[in-house]
Amino acid sequence: MSNSNWRVSVRKDPAEIARLVGVDRADLERSPFQRAQWLETWFGSFAAAPSEIYAASIEDSRTGEPVFVLPLVVENRGGIVRLKAWDSGVSDYNAPVLSKNFVPTRDDMKVLWTDLLHALPKADLLELEKLPSVVGDIGNPLMEVDGLKASKFTRHPLPLPADGDFEKFAATRFNPTHRRTLAKKRKKLQNKGSLEFALDSGPEALPTLDRILEWRGNRFAERADPENAARIGAFYRSLCLHTDIARVGRLTLDGRLLAGCFGTLTDDTFQLLVVAHDGDFKNWSPGLLAIESSIALLCARGVTVYDFTIGDEPYKTDFGVDVEKLYELQTPLTFKGLAYLRLRAFARRLRAVARRVVATTRRRLSRGGEVAASSETPTS
């Protein structure tokens, strides 16, 4: 296939962007965070002005149908104008929407990507974080472009068994010590009363979601930005109210909410986004019990992947997750953007050198102290 089969364009009209991203067609592959309902809700929650929103696309030259769509938003921070994915801290993966028929060669993709970069609106940088190597069932063509590097973020999927046998699965997949500990804590709670778990959706899930967000806000109050936390909370509530992908798990003891988890269910995969618990019951690890209960329930319903998404919390390893790399692109679009990236890279190297010097100095001082102490030890 030659490059004449495709053409690039950048759309800025909100109606055209909505047409490009707003329908989950069967021939399009999307990550869970680029599904139509997610993007539509994101647009309503985070798009401060339509003029800041774009969609870069590659289209079939014969039919005009999009085969690659990358939603972008303008962000001006520190005097550097950036083009970024529709994220705002809520999208754990950022990927293009892809047609199953879009299979460019590496050379084709490099040419198309260069053409697309030239068509972008004026900005200093294009920054894409948390890029998966695979979107749906096909490879992400952005893996073929120059400048790609490993992200600091990783994905944590847990493949569930096809037969739905949770007990057998957990016995072989979970950390044995972790599983025994949770079993003991679950039994202790069951001895106190009726311990139940349910997975809700729609408006009825909102009270549980509000409590989860309240617990989470209290836990991270010292380092959280209240305004940003409020925006994210409103976005999650909107997902519950206006889509059919949001799910809220609730673990209760005699009707009292002990813990909850929030995520999205898209096709046959679940994405865990938030988990929190009542601090009065922290000794029983109710948050982990809620996760375990949600895995068991979704396993029985035929879900194939329970995705713990990004974040390297140790408990994820205890549940037997896989770890998959994510990637990022930082492409300068102006000299100012290039200078910024070089300055930032230099600052990172400088900090790394400083950390090594400090660590070396501490080791030497420690050894010096040990030698001094040894020399002062009286001998008989």
Secondary structure, DSSP 4 states (H G I P E B T S, - for coil): --GGGEEEEEE--HHHHHHHHS---TTEE--GGGSHHHHHHHHHHH-S-GGGEEEEEEEETTT--EEEEEEEEEEEETTEEEEEES-TT--S----EEETT----HHHHHHHHHHHHHHSPS-SEEEEEEE-SEETTEE-GGGGSTTEEEEEEEE-EEEPPTT--HHHHHHHHS-HHHHHHHHHHHHHHHHHS-EEEEEE-GGGGHHHHHHHHHHHHHHTTTT--HHHHHHHHHHHHHHHHH-S-EEEEEEEETTEEEEEEEEEEETTEEEEEEEEE-GGGGGG-HHHHHHHHHHHHHHHTT--EEE--S---HHHHHTT---EEEEEEEEE-SHHHHHHHHHHHHHHHHHHHHHHHHHHHHHHHHHHHHHHHHHTS---
